[in-house]
């Protein structure tokens, strides 16, 4: 209840889902109006009648059927309400609710000055208060331009803030954000790419976005798989506009160039097959990590069978390659701090030296589980889902998997709390926290979580024989 009241008193009408205005002329007969409403899947229309503006809803059909004139001869103006209740778009959402209750109406005309913005329905208002994400998803799906999509993208981080302050579990927040991001990317691709490119390619996201573990906006990690033989000259321009639009939406370009504008990440199926083989058997030291990035790929638009084809190929070439798995798993150990300095820093309340939660905790869990999933042909995307599958296969002990899942949730939650605090201060959100900034209820669980990570690294050492490198 506290969250709903907070939504009402802090949000503006413009934050809610406002349906675009749909107009009919007052002289239009009722049957024609209903036919148009049916075609548009609408329940209301704004009626222009000279200088007057009214609203006709399907509820008004009750009175229309009692009229002396047949519906196909009855002008819609005869059953239209021209006493519309209106409100400005920048007014508080609480005012909209008050107006609806006071005037006993289910819809408000939303204005920006004298310009009609659209119609706010009572159902959409209640939906916004009860579940912002539902309205946000509608805004994404119905965006008719890149500019409209940008407005929706700006509200995703607001949803994160609201859910986190309301005590939502970190896995629920990440699933919601990644679901919204996937819809956003798919809608942007549909707005920019011609149908033949959408049908002949597969747009994928990778990294934490692909695993469904992204929360706040971070570097873009995306790629484009093209169907063999597809030759469309506009591909380069479309991909450039796609990455540029995401950057404008707040998703920074990847410093490492892991974006579909780069030739390495925009290839045909045949081209990617050769690249995958090169990452496994070639001399490029970046090969294993690039394969790790690709392994997390998830389709968001286009022909998902193209990605499935590459996954099948990867499974075939990985068989019996134990030396590669050792090299692949090794980075999980690269940020190890076995000296115990992190333990001392967490114990010392005034320590100002930052702890990198990603390097010390999140990455070793994510990459270690990823290595095990790759070795055992587990195609699940999320770390927790991969762990469950690895337990079922007898690869990981159930108790260790449970501890790793809990540790990952704790590390991500602590990181998000401090990232939101950094953002409120106008700072760039990062992965580092200082022990002096941690409360007791954060410090002790964090210490336990990092101890679990150390135990997991010991397991990886034995499983992949990392000491042989």
KELUM-864206 format. One record per residue (C-alpha): residue number from 0; residue in three letters; chain; x, y, z. Coordinates in steps of 0.02 Angstrom, whole numbers. Layout:
BEGIN
<NUM,'ALA','A',<X,Y,Z>>
...
//
This chain:
BEGIN
<0,'UNK','A',<0,0,0>>
<1,'UNK','A',<144,117,40>>
<2,'UNK','A',<215,91,-135>>
<3,'UNK','A',<46,131,-216>>
<4,'UNK','A',<27,292,-117>>
<5,'UNK','A',<205,340,-159>>
<6,'UNK','A',<165,316,-343>>
<7,'UNK','A',<13,429,-331>>
<8,'UNK','A',<97,573,-242>>
<9,'UNK','A',<263,572,-334>>
<10,'UNK','A',<211,533,-513>>
<11,'UNK','A',<141,648,-648>>
<12,'UNK','A',<1,610,-768>>
<13,'UNK','A',<129,607,-907>>
<14,'UNK','A',<216,462,-818>>
<15,'UNK','A',<64,350,-841>>
<16,'UNK','A',<9,268,-1003>>
<17,'UNK','A',<-87,398,-1104>>
<18,'UNK','A',<-180,329,-1253>>
<19,'UNK','A',<-155,425,-1414>>
<20,'UNK','A',<-307,527,-1470>>
<21,'UNK','A',<-420,445,-1598>>
<22,'UNK','A',<-542,565,-1683>>
<23,'UNK','A',<-706,546,-1777>>
<24,'UNK','A',<-819,680,-1848>>
<25,'UNK','A',<-984,717,-1759>>
<26,'UNK','A',<-1087,680,-1914>>
<27,'UNK','A',<-1019,503,-1932>>
<28,'UNK','A',<-1153,372,-1905>>
<29,'UNK','A',<-1142,261,-1752>>
<30,'UNK','A',<-1115,97,-1845>>
<31,'UNK','A',<-967,171,-1940>>
<32,'UNK','A',<-892,236,-1778>>
<33,'UNK','A',<-907,65,-1695>>
<34,'UNK','A',<-830,-16,-1848>>
<35,'UNK','A',<-680,101,-1834>>
<36,'UNK','A',<-664,70,-1647>>
<37,'UNK','A',<-665,-117,-1677>>
<38,'UNK','A',<-529,-102,-1810>>
<39,'UNK','A',<-421,0,-1690>>
<40,'UNK','A',<-460,-111,-1537>>
<41,'UNK','A',<-522,44,-1445>>
<42,'UNK','A',<-666,77,-1327>>
<43,'UNK','A',<-679,265,-1351>>
<44,'UNK','A',<-659,402,-1481>>
<45,'UNK','A',<-642,591,-1471>>
<46,'UNK','A',<-781,674,-1570>>
<47,'UNK','A',<-753,835,-1666>>
<48,'UNK','A',<-912,933,-1696>>
<49,'UNK','A',<-876,1109,-1755>>
<50,'UNK','A',<-791,1200,-1611>>
<51,'UNK','A',<-842,1066,-1489>>
<52,'UNK','A',<-740,916,-1433>>
<53,'UNK','A',<-824,770,-1347>>
<54,'UNK','A',<-795,589,-1306>>
<55,'UNK','A',<-895,436,-1358>>
<56,'UNK','A',<-869,271,-1267>>
<57,'UNK','A',<-940,98,-1290>>
<58,'UNK','A',<-1038,130,-1131>>
<59,'UNK','A',<-1137,260,-1228>>
<60,'UNK','A',<-1203,122,-1341>>
<61,'UNK','A',<-1333,85,-1207>>
<62,'UNK','A',<-1417,253,-1232>>
<63,'UNK','A',<-1389,247,-1420>>
<64,'UNK','A',<-1488,85,-1437>>
<65,'UNK','A',<-1636,170,-1352>>
<66,'UNK','A',<-1634,312,-1477>>
<67,'UNK','A',<-1775,330,-1605>>
<68,'UNK','A',<-1655,331,-1752>>
<69,'UNK','A',<-1575,169,-1813>>
<70,'UNK','A',<-1389,158,-1767>>
<71,'UNK','A',<-1334,166,-1949>>
<72,'UNK','A',<-1425,333,-1966>>
<73,'UNK','A',<-1386,406,-1795>>
<74,'UNK','A',<-1243,534,-1795>>
<75,'UNK','A',<-1120,500,-1656>>
<76,'UNK','A',<-1138,680,-1593>>
<77,'UNK','A',<-1312,636,-1531>>
<78,'UNK','A',<-1244,517,-1400>>
<79,'UNK','A',<-1077,603,-1364>>
<80,'UNK','A',<-1029,683,-1200>>
<81,'UNK','A',<-962,857,-1237>>
<82,'UNK','A',<-927,899,-1055>>
<83,'UNK','A',<-755,820,-1051>>
<84,'UNK','A',<-654,826,-891>>
<85,'UNK','A',<-474,871,-929>>
<86,'UNK','A',<-307,889,-840>>
<87,'UNK','A',<-134,949,-886>>
<88,'UNK','A',<-1,819,-922>>
<89,'UNK','A',<116,888,-789>>
<90,'UNK','A',<-16,878,-651>>
<91,'UNK','A',<5,751,-512>>
<92,'UNK','A',<-69,579,-541>>
<93,'UNK','A',<-162,600,-376>>
<94,'UNK','A',<-255,747,-455>>
<95,'UNK','A',<-309,636,-599>>
<96,'UNK','A',<-382,509,-478>>
<97,'UNK','A',<-469,647,-380>>
<98,'UNK','A',<-548,718,-540>>
<99,'UNK','A',<-610,547,-593>>
<100,'UNK','A',<-690,516,-423>>
<101,'UNK','A',<-764,691,-409>>
<102,'UNK','A',<-842,691,-582>>
<103,'UNK','A',<-879,504,-585>>
<104,'UNK','A',<-792,477,-751>>
<105,'UNK','A',<-677,340,-809>>
<106,'UNK','A',<-573,443,-930>>
<107,'UNK','A',<-482,610,-929>>
<108,'UNK','A',<-430,715,-1078>>
<109,'UNK','A',<-245,752,-1055>>
<110,'UNK','A',<-182,920,-1116>>
<111,'UNK','A',<-15,1004,-1140>>
<112,'UNK','A',<-70,1185,-1133>>
<113,'UNK','A',<-211,1187,-1262>>
<114,'UNK','A',<-146,1038,-1360>>
<115,'UNK','A',<-230,870,-1338>>
<116,'UNK','A',<-102,738,-1287>>
<117,'UNK','A',<-222,593,-1269>>
<118,'UNK','A',<-339,505,-1149>>
<119,'UNK','A',<-298,432,-977>>
<120,'UNK','A',<-417,294,-927>>
<121,'UNK','A',<-453,241,-749>>
<122,'UNK','A',<-394,65,-791>>
<123,'UNK','A',<-226,129,-853>>
<124,'UNK','A',<-208,240,-699>>
<125,'UNK','A',<-240,94,-581>>
<126,'UNK','A',<-124,-17,-682>>
<127,'UNK','A',<13,113,-671>>
<128,'UNK','A',<-3,127,-484>>
<129,'UNK','A',<-12,-62,-458>>
<130,'UNK','A',<118,-114,-585>>
<131,'UNK','A',<222,17,-674>>
<132,'UNK','A',<308,-116,-778>>
<133,'UNK','A',<146,-165,-867>>
<134,'UNK','A',<120,12,-929>>
<135,'UNK','A',<302,30,-974>>
<136,'UNK','A',<294,-128,-1079>>
<137,'UNK','A',<143,-58,-1171>>
<138,'UNK','A',<234,105,-1204>>
<139,'UNK','A',<380,10,-1278>>
<140,'UNK','A',<272,-102,-1387>>
<141,'UNK','A',<167,41,-1454>>
<142,'UNK','A',<308,167,-1480>>
<143,'UNK','A',<291,237,-1656>>
<144,'UNK','A',<459,324,-1663>>
<145,'UNK','A',<634,320,-1591>>
<146,'UNK','A',<591,476,-1490>>
<147,'UNK','A',<442,390,-1408>>
<148,'UNK','A',<550,238,-1371>>
<149,'UNK','A',<680,349,-1288>>
<150,'UNK','A',<548,411,-1165>>
<151,'UNK','A',<508,232,-1117>>
<152,'UNK','A',<693,188,-1098>>
<153,'UNK','A',<716,330,-975>>
<154,'UNK','A',<585,253,-861>>
<155,'UNK','A',<667,82,-844>>
<156,'UNK','A',<793,145,-715>>
<157,'UNK','A',<650,229,-622>>
<158,'UNK','A',<566,58,-611>>
<159,'UNK','A',<727,-14,-539>>
<160,'UNK','A',<732,121,-406>>
<161,'UNK','A',<551,93,-359>>
<162,'UNK','A',<565,-96,-346>>
<163,'UNK','A',<729,-93,-251>>
<164,'UNK','A',<665,35,-125>>
<165,'UNK','A',<510,-73,-105>>
<166,'UNK','A',<615,-224,-55>>
<167,'UNK','A',<595,-328,-214>>
<168,'UNK','A',<716,-474,-233>>
<169,'UNK','A',<863,-437,-346>>
<170,'UNK','A',<824,-583,-462>>
<171,'UNK','A',<649,-516,-491>>
<172,'UNK','A',<716,-343,-530>>
<173,'UNK','A',<843,-412,-653>>
<174,'UNK','A',<715,-523,-740>>
<175,'UNK','A',<597,-377,-759>>
<176,'UNK','A',<732,-258,-822>>
<177,'UNK','A',<799,-383,-948>>
<178,'UNK','A',<624,-420,-1009>>
<179,'UNK','A',<591,-235,-1035>>
<180,'UNK','A',<761,-211,-1117>>
<181,'UNK','A',<729,-355,-1237>>
<182,'UNK','A',<563,-277,-1289>>
<183,'UNK','A',<648,-109,-1308>>
<184,'UNK','A',<787,-179,-1418>>
<185,'UNK','A',<663,-278,-1523>>
<186,'UNK','A',<551,-126,-1548>>
<187,'UNK','A',<698,-15,-1595>>
<188,'UNK','A',<758,-146,-1719>>
<189,'UNK','A',<583,-155,-1795>>
<190,'UNK','A',<578,35,-1812>>
<191,'UNK','A',<749,45,-1897>>
<192,'UNK','A',<773,-117,-1994>>
<193,'UNK','A',<673,-159,-2152>>
<194,'UNK','A',<567,-318,-2143>>
<195,'UNK','A',<686,-417,-2255>>
<196,'UNK','A',<831,-383,-2136>>
<197,'UNK','A',<728,-427,-1981>>
<198,'UNK','A',<673,-591,-2061>>
<199,'UNK','A',<847,-636,-2125>>
<200,'UNK','A',<946,-605,-1967>>
<201,'UNK','A',<951,-634,-1780>>
<202,'UNK','A',<983,-488,-1663>>
<203,'UNK','A',<1063,-549,-1502>>
<204,'UNK','A',<1115,-472,-1336>>
<205,'UNK','A',<1258,-544,-1235>>
<206,'UNK','A',<1345,-531,-1068>>
<207,'UNK','A',<1235,-495,-916>>
<208,'UNK','A',<1095,-440,-1034>>
<209,'UNK','A',<1097,-609,-1119>>
<210,'UNK','A',<1100,-700,-952>>
<211,'UNK','A',<951,-599,-889>>
<212,'UNK','A',<1057,-523,-749>>
<213,'UNK','A',<1068,-343,-807>>
<214,'UNK','A',<996,-206,-695>>
<215,'UNK','A',<1059,-29,-723>>
<216,'UNK','A',<1110,19,-899>>
<217,'UNK','A',<1288,-32,-939>>
<218,'UNK','A',<1393,-54,-1096>>
<219,'UNK','A',<1307,-120,-1251>>
<220,'UNK','A',<1346,-303,-1290>>
<221,'UNK','A',<1255,-352,-1449>>
<222,'UNK','A',<1282,-443,-1613>>
<223,'UNK','A',<1194,-481,-1777>>
<224,'UNK','A',<1191,-653,-1856>>
<225,'UNK','A',<1150,-645,-2041>>
<226,'UNK','A',<1074,-787,-2140>>
<227,'UNK','A',<1199,-861,-2262>>
<228,'UNK','A',<1181,-778,-2433>>
<229,'UNK','A',<1089,-624,-2367>>
<230,'UNK','A',<1157,-471,-2457>>
<231,'UNK','A',<1073,-308,-2408>>
<232,'UNK','A',<1169,-146,-2438>>
<233,'UNK','A',<1081,-51,-2298>>
<234,'UNK','A',<1141,-165,-2157>>
<235,'UNK','A',<1288,-53,-2109>>
<236,'UNK','A',<1181,104,-2097>>
<237,'UNK','A',<1042,16,-1999>>
<238,'UNK','A',<1163,-57,-1872>>
<239,'UNK','A',<1250,111,-1852>>
<240,'UNK','A',<1084,196,-1815>>
<241,'UNK','A',<1035,56,-1696>>
<242,'UNK','A',<1192,71,-1588>>
<243,'UNK','A',<1183,262,-1595>>
<244,'UNK','A',<1002,260,-1536>>
<245,'UNK','A',<1044,145,-1390>>
<246,'UNK','A',<1184,262,-1340>>
<247,'UNK','A',<1060,405,-1342>>
<248,'UNK','A',<943,300,-1234>>
<249,'UNK','A',<1079,285,-1101>>
<250,'UNK','A',<1162,120,-1151>>
<251,'UNK','A',<1346,171,-1175>>
<252,'UNK','A',<1445,102,-1323>>
<253,'UNK','A',<1554,-46,-1274>>
<254,'UNK','A',<1736,9,-1252>>
<255,'UNK','A',<1790,-161,-1316>>
<256,'UNK','A',<1686,-142,-1474>>
<257,'UNK','A',<1566,-286,-1436>>
<258,'UNK','A',<1428,-212,-1544>>
<259,'UNK','A',<1344,-262,-1705>>
<260,'UNK','A',<1425,-117,-1798>>
<261,'UNK','A',<1591,-209,-1783>>
<262,'UNK','A',<1632,-339,-1919>>
<263,'UNK','A',<1677,-469,-1787>>
<264,'UNK','A',<1502,-458,-1713>>
<265,'UNK','A',<1405,-444,-1877>>
<266,'UNK','A',<1431,-601,-1980>>
<267,'UNK','A',<1340,-736,-2076>>
<268,'UNK','A',<1309,-904,-1994>>
<269,'UNK','A',<1455,-975,-2093>>
<270,'UNK','A',<1566,-831,-2040>>
<271,'UNK','A',<1523,-853,-1856>>
<272,'UNK','A',<1561,-1040,-1869>>
<273,'UNK','A',<1737,-1003,-1926>>
<274,'UNK','A',<1755,-871,-1791>>
<275,'UNK','A',<1697,-991,-1655>>
<276,'UNK','A',<1823,-1120,-1713>>
<277,'UNK','A',<1959,-988,-1712>>
<278,'UNK','A',<1916,-936,-1535>>
<279,'UNK','A',<1937,-1118,-1481>>
<280,'UNK','A',<2089,-1173,-1579>>
<281,'UNK','A',<2174,-1009,-1629>>
<282,'UNK','A',<2315,-918,-1543>>
<283,'UNK','A',<2216,-762,-1500>>
<284,'UNK','A',<2227,-743,-1309>>
<285,'UNK','A',<2058,-655,-1312>>
<286,'UNK','A',<1975,-804,-1395>>
<287,'UNK','A',<1910,-890,-1237>>
<288,'UNK','A',<1836,-729,-1166>>
<289,'UNK','A',<1754,-685,-1332>>
<290,'UNK','A',<1679,-858,-1335>>
<291,'UNK','A',<1619,-830,-1156>>
<292,'UNK','A',<1531,-671,-1213>>
<293,'UNK','A',<1450,-760,-1359>>
<294,'UNK','A',<1399,-908,-1250>>
<295,'UNK','A',<1282,-791,-1154>>
<296,'UNK','A',<1195,-734,-1315>>
<297,'UNK','A',<1005,-724,-1314>>
<298,'UNK','A',<896,-685,-1464>>
<299,'UNK','A',<787,-529,-1450>>
<300,'UNK','A',<727,-508,-1630>>
<301,'UNK','A',<726,-596,-1797>>
<302,'UNK','A',<758,-779,-1837>>
<303,'UNK','A',<810,-863,-1674>>
<304,'UNK','A',<852,-1025,-1768>>
<305,'UNK','A',<1013,-942,-1831>>
<306,'UNK','A',<1078,-931,-1652>>
<307,'UNK','A',<1018,-1108,-1616>>
<308,'UNK','A',<1117,-1168,-1768>>
<309,'UNK','A',<1276,-1091,-1698>>
<310,'UNK','A',<1245,-1167,-1526>>
<311,'UNK','A',<1228,-1339,-1608>>
<312,'UNK','A',<1391,-1311,-1699>>
<313,'UNK','A',<1478,-1257,-1539>>
<314,'UNK','A',<1421,-1414,-1449>>
<315,'UNK','A',<1495,-1521,-1588>>
<316,'UNK','A',<1667,-1441,-1590>>
<317,'UNK','A',<1684,-1437,-1400>>
<318,'UNK','A',<1679,-1625,-1377>>
<319,'UNK','A',<1838,-1697,-1299>>
<320,'UNK','A',<1932,-1532,-1284>>
<321,'UNK','A',<1983,-1533,-1100>>
<322,'UNK','A',<2132,-1417,-1125>>
<323,'UNK','A',<2019,-1283,-1194>>
<324,'UNK','A',<1901,-1293,-1045>>
<325,'UNK','A',<2050,-1265,-930>>
<326,'UNK','A',<2098,-1108,-1025>>
<327,'UNK','A',<1917,-1053,-1033>>
<328,'UNK','A',<1887,-1071,-845>>
<329,'UNK','A',<2051,-989,-792>>
<330,'UNK','A',<1988,-807,-791>>
<331,'UNK','A',<1872,-851,-645>>
<332,'UNK','A',<2030,-852,-540>>
<333,'UNK','A',<2116,-698,-610>>
<334,'UNK','A',<2051,-576,-478>>
<335,'UNK','A',<2082,-693,-332>>
<336,'UNK','A',<2138,-613,-169>>
<337,'UNK','A',<2191,-759,-60>>
<338,'UNK','A',<2294,-646,53>>
<339,'UNK','A',<2136,-609,150>>
<340,'UNK','A',<2151,-421,127>>
<341,'UNK','A',<1967,-407,81>>
<342,'UNK','A',<1923,-495,245>>
<343,'UNK','A',<2027,-369,343>>
<344,'UNK','A',<1950,-223,249>>
<345,'UNK','A',<1774,-282,287>>
<346,'UNK','A',<1819,-301,470>>
<347,'UNK','A',<1896,-127,481>>
<348,'UNK','A',<1747,-10,481>>
<349,'UNK','A',<1847,144,433>>
<350,'UNK','A',<1941,67,287>>
<351,'UNK','A',<1930,179,132>>
<352,'UNK','A',<2011,63,5>>
<353,'UNK','A',<1873,10,-116>>
<354,'UNK','A',<1817,-168,-144>>
<355,'UNK','A',<1771,-214,-324>>
<356,'UNK','A',<1618,-324,-300>>
<357,'UNK','A',<1617,-378,-481>>
<358,'UNK','A',<1797,-437,-485>>
<359,'UNK','A',<1799,-514,-311>>
<360,'UNK','A',<1628,-595,-313>>
<361,'UNK','A',<1508,-578,-460>>
<362,'UNK','A',<1627,-623,-601>>
<363,'UNK','A',<1705,-779,-520>>
<364,'UNK','A',<1531,-850,-490>>
<365,'UNK','A',<1460,-804,-660>>
<366,'UNK','A',<1612,-860,-760>>
<367,'UNK','A',<1644,-1018,-659>>
<368,'UNK','A',<1464,-1073,-682>>
<369,'UNK','A',<1474,-1023,-866>>
<370,'UNK','A',<1628,-1133,-890>>
<371,'UNK','A',<1540,-1282,-811>>
<372,'UNK','A',<1385,-1250,-918>>
<373,'UNK','A',<1489,-1242,-1077>>
<374,'UNK','A',<1579,-1404,-1034>>
<375,'UNK','A',<1418,-1498,-999>>
<376,'UNK','A',<1316,-1424,-1145>>
<377,'UNK','A',<1195,-1331,-1031>>
<378,'UNK','A',<1105,-1202,-1137>>
<379,'UNK','A',<1013,-1112,-997>>
<380,'UNK','A',<1054,-927,-994>>
<381,'UNK','A',<1043,-866,-813>>
<382,'UNK','A',<1173,-914,-683>>
<383,'UNK','A',<1043,-980,-561>>
<384,'UNK','A',<959,-1085,-697>>
<385,'UNK','A',<1128,-1152,-752>>
<386,'UNK','A',<1166,-1200,-572>>
<387,'UNK','A',<1002,-1294,-556>>
<388,'UNK','A',<1040,-1391,-715>>
<389,'UNK','A',<1218,-1429,-658>>
<390,'UNK','A',<1150,-1496,-493>>
<391,'UNK','A',<1030,-1608,-591>>
<392,'UNK','A',<1176,-1674,-693>>
<393,'UNK','A',<1277,-1710,-535>>
<394,'UNK','A',<1413,-1586,-579>>
<395,'UNK','A',<1388,-1468,-431>>
<396,'UNK','A',<1335,-1512,-255>>
<397,'UNK','A',<1162,-1445,-211>>
<398,'UNK','A',<1225,-1358,-54>>
<399,'UNK','A',<1363,-1268,-148>>
<400,'UNK','A',<1241,-1217,-285>>
<401,'UNK','A',<1121,-1146,-155>>
<402,'UNK','A',<1262,-1049,-71>>
<403,'UNK','A',<1324,-982,-238>>
<404,'UNK','A',<1150,-926,-286>>
<405,'UNK','A',<1126,-837,-120>>
<406,'UNK','A',<1299,-757,-130>>
<407,'UNK','A',<1266,-692,-306>>
<408,'UNK','A',<1100,-616,-253>>
<409,'UNK','A',<1182,-531,-104>>
<410,'UNK','A',<1327,-463,-205>>
<411,'UNK','A',<1212,-394,-339>>
<412,'UNK','A',<1095,-317,-210>>
<413,'UNK','A',<1237,-229,-117>>
<414,'UNK','A',<1310,-168,-281>>
<415,'UNK','A',<1141,-101,-339>>
<416,'UNK','A',<1111,-10,-174>>
<417,'UNK','A',<1276,82,-189>>
<418,'UNK','A',<1256,113,-377>>
<419,'UNK','A',<1089,199,-345>>
<420,'UNK','A',<1169,302,-207>>
<421,'UNK','A',<1310,351,-326>>
<422,'UNK','A',<1186,402,-458>>
<423,'UNK','A',<1089,510,-335>>
<424,'UNK','A',<1253,601,-299>>
<425,'UNK','A',<1281,632,-484>>
<426,'UNK','A',<1421,503,-494>>
<427,'UNK','A',<1445,367,-623>>
<428,'UNK','A',<1381,203,-548>>
<429,'UNK','A',<1521,76,-528>>
<430,'UNK','A',<1563,-91,-450>>
<431,'UNK','A',<1670,-27,-305>>
<432,'UNK','A',<1612,0,-126>>
<433,'UNK','A',<1708,53,29>>
<434,'UNK','A',<1695,-45,189>>
<435,'UNK','A',<1665,119,280>>
<436,'UNK','A',<1506,143,177>>
<437,'UNK','A',<1436,-27,223>>
<438,'UNK','A',<1315,-53,365>>
<439,'UNK','A',<1331,-201,483>>
<440,'UNK','A',<1189,-293,396>>
<441,'UNK','A',<1285,-276,232>>
<442,'UNK','A',<1462,-307,294>>
<443,'UNK','A',<1438,-476,378>>
<444,'UNK','A',<1336,-558,238>>
<445,'UNK','A',<1459,-487,111>>
<446,'UNK','A',<1603,-565,204>>
<447,'UNK','A',<1513,-733,205>>
<448,'UNK','A',<1474,-717,19>>
<449,'UNK','A',<1655,-686,-27>>
<450,'UNK','A',<1704,-837,78>>
<451,'UNK','A',<1583,-941,-28>>
<452,'UNK','A',<1666,-872,-185>>
<453,'UNK','A',<1836,-927,-120>>
<454,'UNK','A',<1767,-1102,-89>>
<455,'UNK','A',<1697,-1106,-265>>
<456,'UNK','A',<1864,-1056,-340>>
<457,'UNK','A',<1944,-1202,-249>>
<458,'UNK','A',<1814,-1316,-328>>
<459,'UNK','A',<1854,-1243,-501>>
<460,'UNK','A',<2040,-1271,-472>>
<461,'UNK','A',<2012,-1456,-442>>
<462,'UNK','A',<1878,-1480,-576>>
<463,'UNK','A',<1972,-1394,-718>>
<464,'UNK','A',<2149,-1429,-653>>
<465,'UNK','A',<2191,-1245,-659>>
<466,'UNK','A',<2356,-1275,-570>>
<467,'UNK','A',<2420,-1357,-731>>
<468,'UNK','A',<2418,-1191,-826>>
//
